[in-house]
Amino acid sequence: MLSESVASIFSPYLQLNLSAFDNLKLVVAVLTDKAEECHALEAEMTVEGKAQTAYLVRWHKHFIYCGRTNSYGNKIDEVADLDAINPESIEVLQPPVLSMQQVEFMCMENAHFDHI
């Protein structure tokens, strides 16, 4: 379940099914465009009893889930249970920061390939 602040910023993108890394770039680009400080992360977390490595974006007190690192169809979500994230495993990433024009292009490309 997304908090109101996360849902309001990302509502145009919540229907997308991007790769986890594309979601990471999208979330960072949208927050950067709004002059919001955020941190891209890779971390181990437990989801439904299974350990996985995932991309996350930390924004204020929110951890935005971008998907498993080896996954290609993910929706943006929010980590509700912060205990699910293994703090020892967190690595800070430096993904390329896309312009909003590049984000739109990435989203259009995704929509195009979804309908082939």
N, C-alpha and C positions, 0 to 999 in steps of 0.2 A: 504494500500500500504506500503510495507516494504522499509525502507531506504536501501541504498546500503550496509552499514556496517552490518546491521542486516541480510539482505538477504545473504550476502556472508558467514557469520559464520554459519547460520542455514539452508543453502540450502539442506544438506542431510536429514533434518528432516521435511521439510515443507509439505511433502505428508502424514505424519502420522496423525492419528486421535486418540489421547490419551486422557485420562481423564485430566481435568484441573490440578489436583495435579501432575500427571505424567509429563505433559508439564512443570510445574513449576520446578520439580526436574531435568528434562532434560536440560532446559535453564540454570539453576544454575550450573549443572555439566559441560556443554560445556564451559561456561564463566570461571568457576574456573579452568578448564583444560588449558585454554589459559592465566591463571594468570590475568584475568580481574576481577576487583571488581564489585560486583553487590549486589542488595538487593531484597530478595523475599518479596512480599507484598500481603496483602489481602485488598481490598478496594471496596467501593460502587462506581459504575459508571453508567452513563446513556448511553445506547446503543439503537439507533433507538427509542428514547423517553421513554424507559422503564428502570427503576432502576434495577440493578442487583449487586450481590456481585461476584467479580471476583478475580482470582489470576493474579498478575502482577509481572514482574521482572524489577527493575529499573537498567539500565546500562548506565552510563554516562548521556546523556540527553534523552535517549530512555526509553519508557515504553513498555515492551514486554507483550502482552496480551496472557495469557495461557488458558483462558476460564472461564466460570461461575463455581463457586465453587461446584455446584451440577450437573455438566455436565460430560458426559462420552465420547463424540466424538468431540474433539476440534482441530483446527489447530492453530499453532503459528501465531500470528499476531502482529502488532504494533499499539499502540494507537496514532492516528494522531491528535486528538483533546484533548489536555491535560485538557481542561475545563470539559470534560466528567467525570473526576475522582474527587470524593468528597474528598478534602484534609483532612477534619475532620475525615474521616472514615478510613484512612490508618493505618493498623497494620503491623508491621514488623514481618515476620515469620522466623523461623530457620529450614527449611526443611533439611532432611539428604542430605549430598553432596555425590552423587554417583560417583564412578570411571567411566571412559569411558567404561570399560568392562561391568559394571553393566548397563550402558545406552544401549549398544549394545544388551545385553540380554533382556532388557525391550522392545526395538524396535522389536527384533525378536519375542518375545512373542506376541506383539501386531499384527504383521504381520501374525503370525500363527492363532490367533483367528479371524482375519478379513476374513480368507479364509475357515472357517469351513462351 
